[in-house]
Amino acid sequence: MKKSITPLIQQYLEIKEKYRDAILFYRLGDFYEMFFEDAIKAAPLLDLTLTARDKDAAEQVPMCGLPYHAAAPYIKRLIDNGLKVAICEQMEDPSFAKGIVKREVIRVVTPGLIYDPDMLEANQTNYISVILKRREFYAVAFFEFTTADLLLLETKDVEQVLSEIRKLMPKEMLYEDGFLPLHILEQFGNEVPFIITPLSRENFVWDTVKDRLLNIWGAQISIAGTGEHELVLSLLAGLFRYLEDTKTPISNVSMRMLVPSQYLYLDSTTIRNLELFNSIIEGSEKVSLIGVLDKTITPMGARMLRNYLRFPSISILEIRERQSVVQHFFEEPVLRNDVRQNLKEVGDIERVVIKALNMTITPQALERFVNSIDAVKNIKLLIKKDISLLIRLYESIDTIEDIKAAIKDTVQITEDQSIHGWFVKPGINRELDELKALVKDAKGWIRHFEKHERERTGIGSLKIGYSSVFGYYIEVTRTNLKLVPDDYIRKQTIASGERFITPQLKDMEVKLLSAEADIKNMENEYLKSMVSGIAAASSRILKTASAIASIDVLSTFAEIAVRNNYVKPITEEEDSIDIKSGRHPVIEQYIKDNAFIPNDIMLNSTNRQIIILTGPNMSGKSTVIRMTALIVLMAQVGSFVPASYARIGIVDRIFARVGASDHLAKGQSTYMVEMAETANILSNATKKSLIILDEIGRGTSTYDGISIAWAVLDYIANDIGAKTLFATHYHELIEFGQTHPAAVNQSIPVKQWQGKLIFLRKVVDGGSNESFGIEVARMAGLPLKVITLGRMILKKLQDGEIDSLGRPRLAQTDETIPLQLGLFKPGNPVLYDMLGSIDVDKITPLEALQYIVKMKEIIEKQKSGDKV
C-alpha cells in the first residue's frame, strides 16, 4: 500500500520502523491512534471502528483510536492476544511546539513485561523467560518483572528445562535467533502458551552490558554466585538488553539459582497428575490442591503459596519452622483472627514498587499504600513471639515510617479535592493554595457568567462548555441564533447550533487554564518526590511484602487445618512414611456428610518399600496413591495434613504416573507416552524419592504389559530403592509382592450384595484377584446383550473351556482346536485371520471401526448363505 506522506505520518513511520513487531500507540492529543497495518490488525481485536485519515485524499490511511486515559484495558486485550504494544507519547506541549510535536516511545509492553499490575491477575505470577543452548548445556531465566524475582537454571537435563517451563508457565520466551531448541516447543503441540521473541547473538555478550548491569543491579544481584556459569552470564546479558530495549525500569532484583537438590523436585507430569493447580478433566483451579489451600488474603500471599507448591522444601529445619508458626496460629484462634482481619487491609505492596518506578501510581493508590502500612504495623505488633521464624518475620517487617509520614503529610483526597483532581493538602504550599483558590473562583465566575448571559440574552438553553481543542465556549441552539448579541464571536458550527466566545470568557479561560497547568505541574513534583521515596525504599518494601506474604500463607495453613480437621505431621530424615486415617484433601471436599473413607499407608526402605495395590475398577486405588503423594507434599511445604496421624520422612522427588493419555501431534500412542513417562521416572528417581504408578503396561497386550510391569517393579526394588505405590489390575503381580522381601500386597475389596457392587474404599492387607470389570461396565450402562455375552465368555475362560483367544481347549490337555473362534459362530476362519492380522499398537480408531464394519458384513453374508 502506498502511504500518504504528511509530516505527521512521516514521523509515525520513522518511529514504527524501530518497533515493527509491536502495535504502535501513537499519541495524538487526547487519543492513542493506530495507522496502516496496526489499525487493520487491532481494530477487530479491540472492537474499534476502522476509519481513515484524510478521507477525501486519493490514498487513504487506515486508522483507529482510543482515549489515552482509558488505554489500560485495550493494552491488556492486545497482550492477551499475544501482541506487544509500543506506547508513543508527546514529549512537549503541543501549544508551544514549533512544527510537528516531538514524540518517542516511552515503553514497550509485552506479555512478559506488563508495567501496570492492575492489568494482571493479582494472585498469579507473570514470568518472562530466556533460554540459551550451548553444546549440551541449557541455561534458562525466569523473571517476574512486577516483583523483581529472577530464577536461573543451568542444566544438561532437557526434562528439567521442560518441567520448569511448564511449572512457571512464562508468558513470553526470548531466545538466540536461529538457536531455539525446537523440541522445547514440540512439547506444547500446536498451541504454545507463550509468545517467542528472537534476539540477535550480540545481545547475549556479557562484556557489553556488565558495567551497566552491575551499576543498576549491583546492590541486589549476586553475580559472584554465577561467576563459574558463563552461560548464565550470557543469559543475564540477553535479559538486561531486552529490558533496556523495551524501556523497562528495574532497580531491584532478587536472584536465585534453581538447583533440584535444594527443593523437592516435581516434574510437569507429576504436577498435572496430582492436580496441584488445575483438575485434569475440568481444567478448573477450584477442583485442585491450590483450590483447597488457597484461602490466602493478600495477593502476595497467594503468589507465595503457589511458589511453595512449585518448590517444596527438603530442609527439615525450614519445614519445622513453618510448622511451628502454623501451630502457633492453630492454637491461638483470637490471634489468628486478628492477624487475618488486618491482612484484609493490606494491598499489593509488593507491586507498588513497580508502579512507583513506572510513574503509574496515583494519589489514591498512595493513600491505600499508607492504609496498608498501618495494617502491617498492627500485624507486626501481633506476631511478636519467641518462635524463631516469627522473630525473623517480625524483624523483616519495616513499617516504613518515613515514607508513610511523607505521604500522610502531603496527600489528602477530599470530595472537593477529587472534583478537581487535586491531592496536595492545603497549607503545604502557599502559592499552590492561591492558585487553587483562583481556579475555584474562576469556576464560580463561569457559573455566574453562564447565568448572567442567559438573563441578558433571553436564551434559556444557553450553556458554557469546554473542549480541549477550542477551550471554553458559549453554545446556542439553532433555534435561538437570532437572539445572539453582537459581542459574541462565532467559533464553531455544530449540528445542533453554534459555539461562540467573548473577550471576557477568553480572558478568564487564559487565567484558569494557566492556573490549572501550574497546579498540575506543582502537584506532579510532589507526586514525583513521594514516588522517588518509594523507589529508594524498594528493598525495604519488598522485604516487608515477603514477610507479610509468609504470615498470610502460614496463618492460612492454620485456618485450613482448623476448618478441615488436619493434624501437624512429624517430619524426619528417616526413609519412612506412616499415615493413619489419611484423606485425599481435594476429593473429601466434594463428598457430603464427611463420608470420605480414610486409609492407612505405611512405606519404608526395607520391608515395605513397595506396595502393590490391587482391587476392582472404581474401588479407589488411584485416590489412595494420590492421597499419599499429596499428604507428603503438603507436609514438605509446612502445612498440616488431612490425617489423624502422619510421620513423613523427607523425600527428594515425587513422581506420579497416573491414567492414560496420548500425544497425537507427536505421533505417540498412549502406550508410548506411558513408557516415556515411566522411563523418565526410572532415570531420575533416587532412594529418597516417592513414586506412584497406576496401571503400568495397560496400553499393550496382556503378556507384554505384565512383563514390563514386573520388570519395572524389579528395577525399582533392586536398582533404585524408592518408596513406591503401584496400583494395578494385573493380578499376576501379586506374586511379586509375595516373593520380593521389599514388597507387600494390599488391596481394596468390594462386596456383592443382591447383584450389586458395594465399594468399601478401605485398604486391607493381601492381594485381590478380582476386577469386577463386567459389573462396572454394567453400571456404566453398556447394553445388556454385551454384558451377558461378557459374563459367558468370562466364565468359560475361568473354567478353562477356552483360551485367551476364545478357542475351545481339548479335555485334559493344553492343546486347542485351531482356527475356531469361540467368540463367533463356527465356520468363520476369515474372522480369525482378520483379527490375527491387526497390529493393536498401530491401529487407529478409524481403522478399528472399518474392521468392525467388515466383520459385520462377513457375518451378514454367512447368515444369508453367501460365500464369505
C-alpha positions in Angstrom: 0.0 0.0 0.0 1.4 3.4 -1.0 1.2 5.7 2.0 0.0 9.3 2.1 3.1 11.1 3.5 2.4 14.1 5.6 4.8 15.4 8.3 2.8 13.6 11.0 2.6 10.3 9.0 6.3 10.6 8.2 7.1 10.8 11.9 4.8 7.9 12.6 6.6 5.7 10.0 10.0 6.6 11.3 9.0 5.6 14.9 7.2 2.5 13.7 10.3 1.3 11.8 12.0 0.8 15.2 9.2 -1.2 16.6 8.0 -3.3 13.8 6.9 -6.3 16.0 4.6 -4.1 18.2 1.3 -2.3 17.8 2.3 1.4 18.0 0.0 3.5 20.2 0.8 7.0 18.7 -0.3 9.8 21.0 -2.3 12.5 19.2 -4.0 14.9 21.6 -6.3 13.0 23.9 -6.1 9.8 21.9 -3.7 7.0 21.0 -4.0 6.4 17.3 -3.0 3.4 15.2 -2.4 3.6 11.5 -1.9 1.3 8.5 -1.4 -2.5 9.3 -1.6 -1.8 13.0 -5.0 -0.3 12.7 -6.2 -3.2 10.5 -4.9 -5.8 13.0 -6.0 -4.0 16.2 -9.5 -2.7 15.3 -11.3 -6.0 15.3 -9.5 -7.2 18.5 -10.4 -4.0 20.3 -13.9 -3.6 18.9 -12.9 -0.2 17.4 -14.2 1.3 14.2 -11.7 1.2 11.4 -11.7 4.5 9.7 -9.3 6.5 7.6 -7.2 9.7 7.9 -7.8 12.3 5.2 -10.9 10.6 3.9 -11.1 12.9 0.9 -7.5 12.1 -0.2 -6.8 9.8 -3.1 -4.8 7.4 -0.9 -6.4 6.9 2.5 -4.6 5.9 5.6 -6.4 3.2 7.7 -6.7 4.3 11.3 -8.4 3.7 14.6 -8.0 5.2 18.0 -8.9 5.1 21.7 -8.8 7.7 24.6 -5.3 7.8 26.1 -6.7 7.9 29.7 -8.5 4.6 29.2 -5.8 2.7 27.4 -5.1 0.0 30.0 -7.9 -2.4 29.2 -7.2 -2.1 25.5 -3.5 -2.8 26.0 -4.5 -5.8 28.2 -6.6 -7.2 25.4 -3.8 -6.9 22.8 -1.4 -8.5 25.3 -3.9 -11.4 25.9 -3.8 -11.9 22.1 -0.1 -12.4 22.2 0.8 -9.0 20.8 3.2 -6.3 22.0 2.3 -2.6 22.4 4.7 0.3 22.0 3.5 3.4 23.8 4.5 6.6 21.9 3.9 9.8 23.9 4.1 13.5 23.1 7.3 14.8 24.7 6.3 18.5 24.5 3.3 20.6 25.0 1.5 20.9 21.6 0.6 24.5 22.4 4.3 25.5 22.3 5.6 23.1 19.7 7.1 24.6 16.6 6.1 22.3 13.8 5.4 18.7 14.4 5.2 17.7 18.1 8.2 15.7 19.3 7.2 12.1 20.1 9.0 9.0 21.3 8.3 5.5 22.6 8.4 5.5 26.4 7.6 1.8 27.0 7.1 -1.4 25.1 4.5 -3.6 26.8 4.9 -7.3 26.1 3.1 -10.3 27.6 6.0 -10.9 29.9 6.6 -7.3 30.8 3.3 -5.7 31.8 4.1 -2.4 33.5 0.7 -1.9 35.2 0.0 -4.6 37.9 -3.7 -3.7 37.5 -3.6 -5.5 34.2 -2.5 -8.7 35.9 -4.3 -11.3 37.9 -3.3 -10.4 41.5 -2.7 -14.0 42.7 -0.7 -15.1 39.6 2.9 -14.6 38.7 3.8 -13.3 35.2 7.2 -14.6 34.1 9.2 -13.8 31.0 11.8 -16.5 30.2 15.1 -16.5 28.4 16.6 -19.7 27.0 20.1 -20.4 25.6 21.7 -23.6 24.5 25.5 -24.1 24.0 26.6 -27.6 23.2 24.9 -30.0 25.7 24.1 -27.2 28.2 20.9 -25.3 28.7 20.5 -22.0 30.6 17.1 -20.6 31.4 16.0 -17.5 33.2 12.5 -16.8 34.6 12.0 -13.2 35.5 8.9 -11.8 37.3 9.1 -8.1 36.4 6.4 -6.9 38.8 8.1 -8.5 41.9 11.7 -8.4 40.5 12.1 -12.1 41.2 14.7 -13.8 39.0 15.2 -17.6 38.8 18.1 -19.1 37.0 18.7 -22.6 35.8 21.7 -24.3 34.2 21.5 -28.0 33.3 22.1 -30.7 30.7 18.7 -32.2 31.5 16.1 -31.2 28.9 13.4 -32.8 31.0 14.2 -30.4 33.9 14.1 -27.5 31.5 10.6 -28.6 30.2 9.4 -29.2 33.8 10.4 -25.7 35.0 8.8 -24.1 31.9 5.6 -26.0 32.5 5.7 -25.3 36.2 6.3 -21.5 35.9 4.4 -21.1 32.6 6.0 -17.9 31.3 4.1 -15.6 29.1 7.0 -14.8 26.8 10.2 -16.6 25.8 13.3 -14.9 24.5 15.9 -16.9 22.6 19.0 -16.5 20.4 17.9 -16.0 16.8 18.3 -19.3 14.9 19.0 -21.4 18.0 15.6 -22.0 19.6 15.6 -25.7 20.8 12.6 -26.8 18.7 12.0 -29.9 20.8 11.1 -27.5 23.6 8.2 -26.1 21.6 7.2 -29.5 20.3 6.2 -30.5 23.9 3.3 -28.0 23.7 1.9 -29.2 20.4 0.1 -26.8 18.2 -0.7 -24.3 21.0 2.5 -22.9 22.5 1.2 -20.9 25.6 3.7 -18.1 25.3 5.0 -15.8 22.6 8.5 -16.3 21.3 10.9 -13.4 20.6 14.2 -13.9 18.9 17.2 -11.7 19.9 20.4 -11.4 17.9 23.6 -13.1 19.2 25.2 -9.8 20.2 22.5 -9.3 22.8 24.0 -12.2 24.8 27.5 -10.8 25.1 28.2 -10.3 28.8 31.0 -7.8 28.4 28.8 -5.3 26.5 26.4 -4.9 29.5 28.5 -5.9 32.5 29.2 -2.4 33.8 25.7 -1.1 33.2 24.1 -4.1 34.8 26.3 -4.0 37.9 25.8 -0.3 38.2 22.0 -0.8 38.3 21.6 -4.2 39.9 24.9 -4.4 41.8 23.4 -4.0 45.2 20.7 -6.6 44.7 22.2 -9.2 42.4 25.0 -11.6 43.3 27.0 -12.0 40.1 29.6 -13.8 42.2 27.2 -16.6 42.7 27.2 -17.2 38.9 30.8 -16.5 38.2 31.6 -20.0 37.1 28.5 -20.2 35.0 29.5 -18.4 31.7 26.2 -19.4 30.0 24.2 -17.9 32.8 26.0 -14.6 32.5 25.2 -14.6 28.8 21.6 -15.2 29.7 21.6 -12.2 32.1 23.1 -10.1 29.3 20.3 -11.0 27.0 17.6 -10.3 29.6 19.1 -7.0 30.5 19.4 -5.9 26.9 15.8 -6.7 26.3 14.7 -4.7 29.4 16.7 -1.8 28.0 15.2 -2.1 24.6 11.7 -2.2 26.0 12.5 0.7 28.3 11.6 -1.4 31.3 12.9 0.2 34.5 14.2 -2.1 37.2 16.1 -1.1 40.3 15.8 -4.2 42.4 16.4 -7.9 41.6 16.3 -10.9 43.8 18.2 -13.7 42.1 18.1 -17.4 42.9 19.6 -20.5 41.1 17.2 -23.4 40.7 19.1 -26.4 41.9 16.9 -29.5 42.1 18.8 -30.9 45.0 17.7 -27.9 47.1 14.0 -28.4 46.8 11.5 -31.3 46.4 11.5 -31.8 42.6 8.2 -32.1 40.8 8.2 -32.7 37.0 5.4 -31.3 34.9 3.7 -34.8 34.5 3.5 -35.1 38.3 2.1 -31.6 38.7 -0.6 -32.5 36.2 -1.4 -35.9 37.5 -1.6 -34.8 41.1 -3.8 -31.9 40.0 -1.8 -29.3 42.0 -3.1 -26.3 40.1 -5.8 -27.5 37.8 -8.1 -30.5 37.6 -7.3 -32.8 34.6 -10.9 -33.1 33.4 -12.4 -29.7 34.1 -9.2 -27.6 33.9 -10.5 -25.8 36.9 -8.3 -24.4 39.7 -11.2 -24.8 42.1 -11.0 -28.6 41.9 -7.3 -28.9 42.7 -5.0 -28.7 45.6 -4.4 -25.0 45.2 -8.2 -24.6 45.2 -8.3 -26.2 48.7 -5.2 -24.5 50.1 -5.6 -21.0 48.7 -7.5 -19.2 51.4 -4.9 -16.5 51.4 -6.0 -12.9 51.8 -3.3 -10.8 50.2 -2.1 -11.1 46.5 1.5 -11.6 47.8 0.4 -14.5 49.9 -1.4 -16.1 47.0 1.7 -15.9 44.8 3.9 -17.2 47.6 1.7 -20.2 48.2 2.0 -21.1 44.6 5.7 -21.0 44.8 5.6 -23.1 48.0 3.9 -25.8 45.9 6.2 -25.4 42.9 9.3 -25.7 45.1 8.5 -27.6 48.3 11.2 -27.7 50.9 13.5 -30.6 51.7 15.1 -28.8 54.7 13.9 -30.3 58.0 14.7 -27.0 59.7 12.7 -24.9 57.3 9.7 -27.3 57.4 9.7 -27.5 61.1 10.0 -23.7 61.5 7.0 -23.2 59.2 5.0 -25.9 61.1 5.8 -24.1 64.5 4.3 -20.9 63.2 1.2 -22.8 61.8 0.8 -24.5 65.1 1.0 -21.1 66.9 -1.8 -19.7 64.8 -3.7 -23.0 65.1 -3.6 -22.9 68.9 -4.4 -19.2 69.1 -7.7 -18.6 67.3 -8.0 -15.0 68.6 -4.6 -14.1 67.4 -5.2 -15.9 64.0 -8.4 -13.9 63.5 -6.8 -10.6 64.4 -3.9 -11.1 62.1 -6.2 -12.2 59.2 -8.5 -9.2 59.8 -5.5 -6.9 59.4 -4.3 -8.8 56.4 -7.6 -7.7 54.7 -6.4 -4.1 54.9 -3.1 -4.9 53.2 -3.0 -4.2 49.4 -0.4 -5.5 46.9 2.5 -3.6 48.5 4.9 -5.8 46.6 3.8 -4.5 43.2 3.6 -0.9 44.5 7.3 -0.6 43.8 6.8 -1.3 40.1 4.1 1.3 39.9 6.4 3.8 41.5 9.2 3.0 39.2 6.9 3.4 36.2 5.3 6.5 37.5 1.9 4.9 37.1 1.0 5.2 40.8 -1.9 7.5 41.7 -2.5 9.7 44.8 -5.4 7.3 45.6 -3.0 4.4 45.4 -0.7 6.2 47.8 -3.5 6.6 50.3 -4.2 2.9 50.0 -0.5 2.2 50.5 -0.5 4.2 53.7 -3.5 2.2 55.0 -1.7 -1.0 54.1 1.3 0.1 56.1 -0.9 0.9 59.1 -2.2 -2.6 58.9 1.3 -4.0 58.5 2.3 -2.2 61.7 -0.6 -3.8 63.6 0.4 -7.3 62.3 4.0 -6.7 63.4 2.8 -6.0 66.9 0.5 -9.1 66.9 3.1 -11.6 65.9 5.9 -10.8 68.4 6.5 -14.2 69.8 9.5 -16.3 70.9 9.4 -18.5 67.8 12.5 -18.5 65.5 10.7 -17.9 62.2 8.2 -15.4 63.7 11.1 -13.5 65.2 12.8 -13.3 61.8 9.5 -12.2 60.1 9.0 -9.6 62.8 12.5 -8.2 62.2 11.9 -8.2 58.4 8.8 -6.1 58.6 9.6 -2.4 58.1 6.7 -0.1 58.8 8.4 2.5 56.6 7.5 5.4 58.8 9.5 7.9 56.8 7.7 7.1 53.5 4.3 6.8 55.3 4.8 10.2 57.0 5.7 11.9 53.7 2.6 10.6 52.1 0.3 11.3 55.0 1.7 14.8 55.4 1.1 15.6 51.7 -1.8 13.6 50.3 -5.5 14.3 51.1 -8.3 13.1 48.8 -11.4 15.0 49.9 -14.6 15.3 47.9 -13.7 18.9 47.0 -10.1 17.8 46.1 -11.3 14.9 43.9 -13.7 17.1 41.9 -10.6 19.0 40.6 -8.3 16.0 40.7 -6.1 17.6 43.3 -4.4 15.7 46.1 -1.9 18.0 47.9 -3.1 19.1 51.3 -3.9 22.8 51.9 -1.3 24.7 53.9 1.8 23.0 52.4 2.4 25.5 49.6 1.0 29.0 49.8 1.4 29.6 46.0 -0.4 26.3 45.3 -3.2 27.2 47.6 -3.6 30.6 45.9 -3.8 29.0 42.5 -6.4 26.6 43.7 -8.5 29.5 45.2 -8.2 31.2 41.8 -9.4 28.1 40.0 -12.3 27.8 42.4 -13.2 31.4 41.9 -12.9 31.1 38.2 -15.2 28.1 38.1 -17.6 30.0 40.2 -17.2 33.0 37.9 -18.0 30.8 34.9 -21.2 29.5 36.5 -22.2 33.1 37.4 -21.3 34.3 33.8 -23.5 31.5 32.3 -26.5 32.6 34.5 -25.8 36.3 33.6 -25.7 35.5 29.8 -29.0 33.6 29.9 -30.7 36.5 31.6 -29.0 39.1 29.3 -29.8 37.3 26.0 -33.1 35.6 27.0 -31.7 32.3 25.8 -32.8 29.8 28.5 -30.9 26.9 26.9 -27.6 28.7 26.7 -24.7 26.8 28.3 -21.0 27.2 28.7 -18.8 24.2 27.8 -15.2 23.2 27.4 -13.2 21.5 24.7 -9.5 20.6 24.8 -9.3 21.9 21.2 -11.3 25.1 21.4 -11.3 25.9 25.2 -14.3 27.5 26.8 -17.3 28.4 24.6 -20.9 29.5 24.7 -23.2 27.1 23.0 -26.5 28.3 21.4 -29.0 26.0 19.7 -30.0 26.7 16.1 -33.5 28.0 17.0 -32.1 30.7 19.3 -29.3 32.1 17.0 -31.5 35.2 16.3 -31.1 36.2 19.9 -27.2 36.1 19.9 -25.8 39.6 20.8 -23.3 41.4 18.6 -20.4 41.0 21.0 -20.4 37.2 20.6 -17.6 35.9 18.3 -18.5 32.8 16.3 -16.0 29.9 17.0 -17.5 26.7 15.7 -20.6 25.4 13.9 -22.1 22.1 15.2 -25.1 20.0 14.1 -27.4 21.5 16.7 -26.3 25.1 16.6 -23.2 27.4 17.0 -20.4 27.9 19.6 -19.2 31.4 20.5 -16.7 33.1 22.7 -16.5 36.6 24.2 -13.4 38.6 25.2 -14.4 38.3 28.9 -14.7 34.5 28.7 -11.4 34.2 26.8 -9.6 36.3 29.4 -10.9 34.1 32.2 -10.0 30.9 30.2 -6.4 32.0 29.9 -6.2 32.7 33.7 -8.0 29.4 34.5 -6.0 27.2 32.2 -2.7 28.8 33.2 -3.6 28.2 36.9 -4.7 24.6 36.3 -1.5 23.9 34.4 0.6 25.4 37.2 -1.3 23.4 39.8 -0.8 20.2 37.8 2.9 20.8 37.4 3.4 21.6 41.1 1.4 18.6 42.3 3.3 16.4 39.9 6.5 17.5 41.6 5.1 16.4 45.0 4.0 13.1 43.4 7.4 12.5 41.9 9.0 13.2 45.3 6.9 10.6 47.0 7.4 8.1 44.2 11.1 8.6 44.4 10.9 7.9 48.1 9.1 4.6 47.5 11.6 3.7 44.8 14.5 4.4 47.1 12.9 2.3 49.8 12.1 -0.6 47.4 14.3 -3.2 49.0 12.7 -2.4 52.4 9.2 -2.6 50.9 9.9 -5.9 49.1 11.3 -7.4 52.2 8.3 -6.4 54.2 6.0 -7.7 51.5 7.7 -11.1 51.6 7.3 -11.3 55.4 3.6 -10.4 55.2 3.2 -13.0 52.4 4.7 -15.6 54.7 2.4 -14.7 57.6 -0.5 -14.8 55.2 0.4 -18.3 53.9 1.2 -19.8 57.4 -1.9 -18.4 59.0 -3.9 -19.7 56.1 -2.4 -23.2 56.7 -3.7 -22.9 60.3 -7.1 -21.7 59.2 -7.5 -24.6 56.8 -6.2 -27.1 59.4 -9.0 -25.9 61.8 -11.7 -26.0 59.1 -10.7 -29.4 57.6 -9.5 -31.2 60.7 -5.9 -31.5 59.7 -3.0 -32.6 62.0 0.6 -31.5 62.3 2.8 -34.1 60.6 6.0 -35.3 62.2 8.8 -34.7 59.7 12.1 -36.5 59.9 15.0 -37.7 57.8 14.3 -41.4 58.1 13.1 -43.1 55.0 9.6 -44.0 56.1 6.0 -42.7 55.5 3.4 -43.6 58.1 -0.1 -42.2 57.6 -3.1 -43.0 59.8 -6.6 -42.3 58.5 -5.3 -40.3 55.6 -7.8 -38.5 53.3 -7.5 -37.0 49.9 -7.5 -33.2 50.5 -9.5 -32.4 47.4 -11.9 -35.3 47.0 -13.0 -35.1 50.6 -14.3 -31.5 50.0 -16.8 -32.9 47.4 -18.2 -35.8 49.4 -21.2 -35.0 51.5 -21.6 -35.6 55.2 -17.9 -36.4 55.9 -18.4 -39.7 54.1 -14.8 -40.0 52.8 -13.3 -43.3 53.9 -9.8 -42.7 55.4 -7.0 -45.1 54.8 -3.6 -46.0 56.4 -0.4 -46.2 54.4 3.0 -47.4 55.7 6.1 -47.3 53.5 9.7 -47.7 54.4 13.0 -48.5 52.8 13.2 -52.1 54.0 10.3 -54.5 54.1 7.6 -52.1 52.9 9.4 -50.2 50.1 6.8 -51.2 47.5 3.1 -51.6 48.0 1.3 -53.5 45.2 -2.2 -52.3 45.4 -4.9 -54.4 43.6 -8.6 -54.2 43.6 -11.6 -53.7 41.3 -12.2 -50.8 39.0 -13.7 -47.7 40.8 -12.6 -49.1 44.2 -10.4 -46.1 44.8 -6.9 -47.3 44.1 -5.9 -44.0 42.3 -7.4 -41.9 45.1 -5.3 -43.7 47.7 -2.0 -43.4 45.9 -2.5 -39.8 45.0 -3.7 -39.1 48.6 -0.3 -40.4 49.8 1.7 -38.1 47.4 -0.4 -35.1 48.3 0.0 -35.6 52.1 3.7 -35.9 51.7 3.8 -32.8 49.5 1.7 -30.8 52.0 3.9 -31.8 54.8 7.0 -30.6 53.0 5.6 -27.1 52.3 4.9 -26.8 56.0 1.2 -27.4 56.0 -0.8 -29.6 58.4 -2.3 -32.6 56.6 -5.6 -34.5 56.3 -5.0 -37.4 58.6 -5.3 -38.4 62.2 -1.5 -39.0 62.4 1.4 -38.6 59.9 5.1 -39.3 60.2 6.8 -38.2 57.0 10.3 -39.0 56.1 11.6 -36.3 53.8 11.5 -37.2 50.1 13.6 -35.5 47.4 11.3 -36.1 44.5 7.8 -37.2 43.8 6.9 -38.9 40.6 3.3 -39.6 39.6 2.3 -41.6 36.5 -1.4 -41.9 36.5 -4.0 -42.6 33.9 -3.8 -42.8 30.1 -3.0 -40.1 27.6 -1.6 -39.8 24.1 0.3 -37.2 22.1 -1.1 -37.5 18.6 0.7 -34.3 17.4 4.0 -36.1 18.1 2.8 -39.4 16.7 2.9 -41.0 20.2 0.3 -43.6 21.2 -1.0 -44.0 24.7 1.5 -46.8 25.4 4.4 -44.8 24.1 3.6 -41.8 26.3 3.2 -44.2 29.3 6.6 -45.8 28.6 8.3 -42.4 28.1 6.9 -41.1 31.4 8.0 -44.3 33.1 11.5 -44.1 31.6 11.8 -40.5 33.0 10.9 -41.8 36.4 13.3 -44.7 36.4 16.1 -42.4 35.1 15.7 -39.7 37.8 14.3 -41.3 40.9 16.5 -41.9 43.9 16.3 -43.9 47.1 14.7 -40.9 48.8 12.0 -40.4 46.1 8.3 -41.3 46.3 6.9 -42.9 43.2 3.2 -43.6 42.5 2.4 -45.7 39.4 -1.1 -46.5 38.2 -1.7 -49.2 35.6 1.7 -49.6 34.1 1.7 -51.7 31.0 -2.1 -51.5 30.2 -1.5 -49.9 26.8 -0.2 -53.1 25.2 -1.0 -56.8 25.1 -1.6 -58.6 28.3 1.6 -60.6 28.4 3.7 -57.7 27.3 2.1 -55.5 29.9 2.6 -57.9 32.7 6.2 -58.5 31.7 7.1 -54.8 31.6 5.2 -54.0 34.8 7.1 -56.9 36.6 10.4 -55.6 35.2 9.7 -52.0 36.3 8.9 -53.3 39.9 12.0 -55.3 39.9 14.2 -52.3 38.8 12.6 -50.0 41.4 13.2 -52.6 44.2 16.7 -53.6 43.3 18.3 -50.7 41.4 16.6 -47.6 42.8 15.1 -48.4 46.2 12.5 -45.7 46.1 9.3 -45.9 48.1 6.6 -46.9 45.6 2.8 -47.3 45.5 2.0 -49.5 42.5 -1.7 -49.8 41.6 -2.6 -52.5 39.1 -5.2 -54.8 37.6 -2.6 -57.4 36.8 -3.3 -59.9 39.5 -0.2 -61.9 38.4 1.9 -59.1 40.1 0.6 -60.3 43.5 3.2 -63.0 43.2 5.9 -60.3 43.1 4.6 -58.9 46.4 4.6 -62.4 47.8 8.2 -63.3 46.8 10.1 -60.0 47.0 11.3 -59.0 50.5 10.8 -55.3 49.9 7.3 -55.6 48.5 3.9 -56.2 50.2 0.4 -56.8 48.7 -2.5 -54.7 49.7 -5.9 -54.4 48.1 -9.3 -52.5 48.2 -12.1 -55.1 48.3 -15.7 -54.8 47.3 -18.8 -56.8 48.4 -21.5 -58.1 46.2 -25.0 -57.8 47.6 -28.2 -58.6 45.7 -26.4 -58.4 42.4 -24.8 -55.0 43.2 -21.3 -54.0 44.0 -20.6 -52.2 47.3 -17.2 -50.4 47.2 -15.7 -50.5 50.6 -12.9 -47.9 49.8 -10.7 -49.4 52.5 -7.2 -50.7 52.0 -6.6 -54.1 53.5 -3.6 -56.5 53.6 -3.3 -59.1 50.8 -3.9 -59.0 47.1 -7.1 -59.2 45.2 -7.6 -61.4 42.1 -11.0 -59.9 41.0 -11.6 -56.8 39.0 -15.4 -56.9 38.5 -14.8 -55.2 35.2 -18.0 -56.6 33.7 -20.1 -55.4 36.7 -18.5 -51.9 36.4 -19.3 -52.0 32.7 -22.9 -52.8 33.6 -23.1 -49.9 36.0 -21.7 -47.6 33.2 -24.7 -48.5 31.0 -23.3 -51.0 28.4 -26.1 -52.9 26.6 -27.5 -55.9 28.4 -26.5 -58.2 25.4 -22.9 -57.1 25.7 -22.9 -57.7 29.5 -24.5 -61.2 29.1 -22.0 -62.3 26.4 -19.2 -60.9 28.5 -20.2 -62.9 31.5 -20.5 -66.1 29.4 -17.0 -65.6 28.0 -15.5 -64.8 31.4 -17.0 -68.0 32.9 -15.6 -70.1 30.0 -12.1 -68.5 30.5 -12.2 -69.1 34.3 -13.4 -72.7 33.8 -10.7 -73.4 31.3 -13.1 -74.2 28.5 -11.5 -71.7 26.1 -8.1 -70.0 25.9 -7.4 -66.2 25.9 -8.2 -66.1 22.1 -11.6 -67.8 22.7 -10.6 -71.2 21.2 -12.0 -74.3 22.9 -9.5 -76.3 24.9 -9.2 -80.1 24.4 -10.1 -82.1 27.5 -7.2 -82.6 30.0 -4.6 -81.2 27.6 -3.2 -77.8 26.8 -3.9 -78.3 23.1 -6.6 -76.2 21.4 -8.6 -76.7 18.3 -7.0 -74.4 15.7 -8.8 -71.8 13.7 -12.1 -72.0 15.6 -13.2 -68.9 17.4 -15.3 -69.5 20.5 -16.4 -65.8 20.3 -18.1 -66.3 17.0 -20.4 -68.9 15.4 -18.5 -71.9 13.8 -17.3 -71.6 10.3 -15.7 -68.2 10.3 -11.9 -68.7 9.9 -11.9 -65.4 7.9 -12.8 -63.5 11.0 -10.0 -65.2 12.9 -7.4 -64.4 10.2 -8.6 -60.8 10.1 -8.3 -60.4 13.9 -4.9 -62.0 13.8 -3.6 -59.6 11.2 -4.4 -56.5 13.3 -1.4 -54.7 14.9 -3.1 -53.3 18.0 -0.2 -50.9 18.7 -0.6 -49.1 15.4 -4.2 -49.3 14.5 -6.1 -46.0 14.6 -9.7 -45.6 15.9 -11.0 -45.1 12.3 -9.3 -48.3 11.1 -10.7 -50.2 14.0 -14.2 -49.1 13.1 -13.6 -50.1 9.5 -12.6 -53.6 10.6 -15.8 -53.9 12.7 -17.9 -53.0 9.6 -16.1 -55.6 7.5 -16.7 -58.3 10.2 -20.3 -57.4 10.3 -20.6 -57.8 6.6 -19.0 -61.2 6.8 -21.5 -62.3 9.4 -24.4 -61.0 7.4 -23.2 -62.9 4.3 -22.9 -66.1 6.4 -26.5 -65.7 7.6 -27.8 -65.2 4.1 -25.8 -68.3 2.8 -23.4 -66.2 0.6 -19.8 -67.2 0.3 -17.5 -65.3 2.6 
